Amino acid sequence: MPSWIFPSLFIAALLHVVEEYYVPGGFFEFVRRLNTGIAVQLSLPVAVFVNGLFLLLVLLAAILWRGYPVPSLSIAGLLLVNALIHLAGSLRAKAYAPGLVTAVILYVPLSLAAFVIAAKESFVSTQGLVVAVALGFVYHILLFGYLWFARHRSKKATVTFT
């Protein structure tokens, strides 16, 4: 496995976070316009926590990829799934979704390269590749599950009885 793959994923992730939050309009505004119901749960502390954890995971993959091939490849899965989510959001909104450019230009080719090279070089087994992609979905399911749970929990907390 070439040593440039996982550090490249980390650089792509940094650029992606910058695009999401520093391009005019920004990710918060985009999610609010989509009206998905989770926008209420997105706040600066949540974004800092989620993106901090995300960047930490990508950094750990860049450092530990030789010893932990499947978890490291799962980060490529995470980025690939994230690119699909940005693309879906953009299509739904019929507008640019902050993060879309880096997702399409960096995440998709780098993630696919990681999987193709891993398969060709037998870096992991076929089962390992499947697990890595599945974990990419699981990470997003956990995030959306948390946001959904927090939304419904806050609705229950605001109910008043007279």
JOFENPE-V641740 format. One record per backbone hydrogen bond with DSSP energy under -0.5 kcal/mol. NH is the residue of the N-H (numbers start at 0). CO is the residue of the C=O. If there is no record, write none. Layout:
# JOFENPE-V641740
nh-><NH	NH>
co-><CO	CO>
This chain:
# JOFENPE-V641740
nh-><4	6	7	8	9	10	11	12	13	14	15	16	17	18	19	20	21	22	25	25	26	28	29	30	31	32	33	34	34	35	40	41	41	42	46	47	48	49	50	51	52	53	54	55	56	57	58	59	60	61	62	63	64	66	67	71	72	73	74	74	75	76	77	78	79	80	81	82	83	84	85	86	87	88	89	90	91	92	93	94	97	99	102	103	104	105	106	107	108	109	110	111	112	113	114	115	116	117	118	119	120	121	122	123	128	129	130	131	132	133	134	135	136	137	138	139	140	141	142	143	144	145	146	147	148	149	150	151	152	153	154	155	156	157	158>
co-><1	2	3	4	5	6	7	8	9	10	11	12	13	14	15	16	17	18	22	23	19	24	25	26	27	28	29	30	31	30	37	37	38	40	42	43	44	45	46	47	48	49	50	51	52	53	54	55	56	57	58	59	60	63	63	67	68	69	70	71	71	72	73	74	75	76	77	78	79	80	81	82	83	84	85	86	87	88	89	89	95	96	98	99	100	101	101	102	103	105	106	107	108	109	110	111	112	113	114	115	116	118	117	117	124	125	126	127	128	129	130	131	132	133	134	135	136	137	138	139	140	141	142	143	144	145	146	147	148	149	150	151	152	153	155>
